[in-house]
């Protein structure tokens, strides 16, 4: 696992020994190549951050800041080590449950780019993090007008977007689908 592009390109990242499923480099590269105009100077939010590879990639490619939200202690320690190793500035780690963190954000908090790679449902009865994050009002509220929400999920998982989100692009990479979402009412927020 390494940083693919930008000023920290080629630096290998640490991955904690957990059941973490980091974003494959080919998927990460495809995501960021399609976000070239969005990332520079953006305020980025990396939810279910794992080892921090998505937010670190954004910082490496010119994002102004990246907030990493992750509840697993070994993962948050790894994110901090990866930020130190890459010497990228603007990273902040929040060691907290994603939904609790979202609910505590003031109305003035907004992000231009929100990245989420939640745990996948592996068997019946598992918590559906993808469905929960798409339906989360607080997430929708903190996305800046015209901002993007990039969500990784299983290809067979149908997203229930209701009238809140517009899917502007969706691409499958093996066992992962990446959906690019915008607020369906972003034009009205401006």
C-alpha positions as CSV (number, residue, x, y, z in Angstrom):
1,X,0.0,0.0,0.0
2,X,1.5,3.3,-1.1
3,X,0.6,6.9,-2.0
4,X,0.0,6.8,-5.7
5,X,0.4,10.4,-6.8
6,X,1.3,13.9,-5.8
7,X,4.2,15.2,-3.6
8,X,4.2,12.0,-1.4
9,X,3.8,9.6,-4.4
10,X,5.6,6.3,-3.9
11,X,5.8,6.5,-0.1
12,X,4.6,3.2,1.4
13,X,1.9,3.4,4.0
14,X,1.6,1.2,7.1
15,X,-1.6,-0.9,7.5
16,X,-2.6,-2.1,10.9
17,X,-3.0,-5.8,11.5
18,X,-6.8,-5.8,11.7
19,X,-9.6,-7.0,9.4
20,X,-9.1,-3.7,7.5
21,X,-9.7,-3.7,3.7
22,X,-7.7,-0.8,2.3
23,X,-8.7,0.7,-1.0
24,X,-6.7,-1.0,-3.8
25,X,-4.1,1.3,-5.4
26,X,-5.7,0.9,-8.9
27,X,-9.1,2.0,-7.4
28,X,-7.5,4.9,-5.4
29,X,-5.6,6.1,-8.5
30,X,-8.8,6.0,-10.6
31,X,-10.8,7.9,-8.0
32,X,-8.2,10.7,-7.7
33,X,-7.5,10.9,-11.4
34,X,-11.2,11.7,-11.9
35,X,-11.0,14.3,-9.0
36,X,-8.0,16.3,-10.4
37,X,-10.0,19.6,-10.5
38,X,-11.7,19.0,-7.1
39,X,-8.8,18.1,-4.8
40,X,-6.5,21.1,-4.9
41,X,-7.2,23.4,-1.9
42,X,-10.2,21.2,-0.9
43,X,-11.3,20.5,2.7
44,X,-11.5,16.7,2.7
45,X,-13.2,14.3,5.1
46,X,-12.1,10.7,5.1
47,X,-14.7,8.5,6.9
48,X,-14.0,5.0,8.1
49,X,-10.5,6.1,7.4
50,X,-8.7,2.8,8.1
51,X,-5.0,3.5,7.5
52,X,-5.8,6.9,6.1
53,X,-4.8,6.1,2.5
54,X,-7.6,8.1,0.8
55,X,-7.2,11.3,2.9
56,X,-3.4,11.1,2.6
57,X,-3.7,10.7,-1.2
58,X,-5.9,13.9,-1.2
59,X,-3.3,15.8,0.9
60,X,-0.5,14.5,-1.4
61,X,-2.4,15.9,-4.4
62,X,-2.9,19.3,-3.0
63,X,-5.9,19.2,-0.6
64,X,-5.8,22.0,1.9
65,X,-6.8,19.7,4.8
66,X,-8.0,16.2,5.6
67,X,-9.9,15.1,8.6
68,X,-9.7,11.3,9.2
69,X,-12.5,9.8,11.3
70,X,-11.9,6.2,12.5
71,X,-13.0,4.4,15.7
72,X,-10.5,1.6,15.8
73,X,-7.5,2.6,18.0
74,X,-4.8,0.7,16.1
75,X,-6.1,2.3,12.9
76,X,-6.0,5.9,14.3
77,X,-2.4,5.3,15.5
78,X,-1.5,4.0,12.1
79,X,-3.0,7.1,10.4
80,X,-0.9,9.3,12.7
81,X,2.2,7.4,11.8
82,X,1.4,7.5,8.1
83,X,0.9,11.3,8.3
84,X,4.3,11.7,10.0
85,X,6.0,9.4,7.5
86,X,4.6,11.3,4.5
87,X,5.3,14.7,6.2
88,X,2.1,16.0,4.8
89,X,0.5,19.0,6.6
90,X,-3.2,19.6,7.2
91,X,-4.2,16.2,8.6
92,X,-6.3,15.8,11.7
93,X,-7.3,12.5,13.2
94,X,-10.6,12.0,15.1
95,X,-10.7,8.8,17.0
96,X,-14.4,8.4,17.2
97,X,-17.4,6.6,15.7
98,X,-18.2,8.1,12.4
99,X,-21.9,8.7,13.1
100,X,-21.2,10.2,16.5
101,X,-18.5,12.5,15.0
102,X,-20.9,13.6,12.2
103,X,-23.7,14.5,14.8
104,X,-21.3,16.7,16.7
105,X,-20.3,19.0,13.8
106,X,-21.5,22.6,14.0
107,X,-23.6,24.0,11.2
108,X,-20.6,26.0,10.0
109,X,-18.5,22.9,9.3
110,X,-18.4,21.9,5.6
111,X,-16.2,19.8,3.3
112,X,-15.7,20.0,-0.4
113,X,-14.9,16.3,-0.7
114,X,-16.1,13.5,1.5
115,X,-14.6,10.0,1.0
116,X,-16.1,6.9,2.6
117,X,-15.0,3.3,2.5
118,X,-17.3,1.8,5.2
119,X,-17.1,-1.9,6.2
120,X,-19.0,-4.1,3.8
121,X,-21.9,-6.3,4.9
122,X,-20.4,-9.8,4.9
123,X,-23.3,-11.9,6.0
124,X,-27.0,-11.5,6.9
125,X,-27.5,-9.5,10.1
126,X,-24.3,-7.4,9.7
127,X,-24.7,-3.7,10.2
128,X,-25.3,-1.8,6.9
129,X,-22.9,1.1,7.2
130,X,-23.3,2.0,3.5
131,X,-27.1,2.4,3.9
132,X,-26.6,4.3,7.1
133,X,-24.1,6.8,5.7
134,X,-26.1,7.5,2.6
135,X,-29.2,8.2,4.7
136,X,-27.3,10.3,7.3
137,X,-28.7,13.9,7.5
138,X,-25.5,15.2,9.2
139,X,-23.3,14.0,6.3
140,X,-25.6,15.6,3.8
141,X,-25.5,18.9,5.8
142,X,-21.7,19.1,6.0
143,X,-21.1,18.6,2.3
144,X,-20.3,22.0,0.8
145,X,-22.5,23.3,-2.0
146,X,-21.3,21.7,-5.2
147,X,-19.2,19.2,-3.2
148,X,-18.7,15.5,-3.9
149,X,-19.3,12.5,-1.7
150,X,-17.3,9.5,-3.0
151,X,-18.5,6.2,-1.6
152,X,-17.0,2.7,-2.0
153,X,-19.4,-0.3,-1.8
154,X,-20.1,-3.8,-3.0
155,X,-21.1,-3.9,-6.7
156,X,-24.4,-5.8,-5.9
157,X,-25.3,-3.3,-3.2
158,X,-28.1,-1.0,-4.5
159,X,-27.8,2.5,-3.1
160,X,-31.0,4.0,-1.8
161,X,-30.5,7.6,-2.7
162,X,-34.0,8.9,-2.2
163,X,-34.3,12.5,-3.2
164,X,-31.2,13.5,-1.3
165,X,-28.4,12.5,-3.6
166,X,-27.7,12.4,-7.4
167,X,-25.3,9.7,-8.6
168,X,-23.2,11.6,-11.2
169,X,-20.9,8.7,-11.9
170,X,-20.5,5.0,-10.9
171,X,-17.6,2.7,-11.8
172,X,-16.9,-0.9,-10.9
173,X,-13.4,-2.1,-10.1
174,X,-13.5,-5.9,-9.4
175,X,-15.2,-6.4,-6.1
176,X,-15.6,-2.7,-5.5
177,X,-17.9,-0.1,-6.9
178,X,-17.2,3.6,-6.5
179,X,-20.2,6.0,-6.6
180,X,-19.8,9.7,-7.0
181,X,-22.7,11.5,-5.3
182,X,-23.7,15.2,-5.2
183,X,-26.5,16.8,-3.2
184,X,-29.7,16.7,-5.3
185,X,-30.4,20.2,-4.0
186,X,-26.8,21.6,-4.2
187,X,-27.9,24.2,-6.7
188,X,-30.4,25.5,-4.2
189,X,-27.9,25.8,-1.4
190,X,-25.7,28.4,-3.2
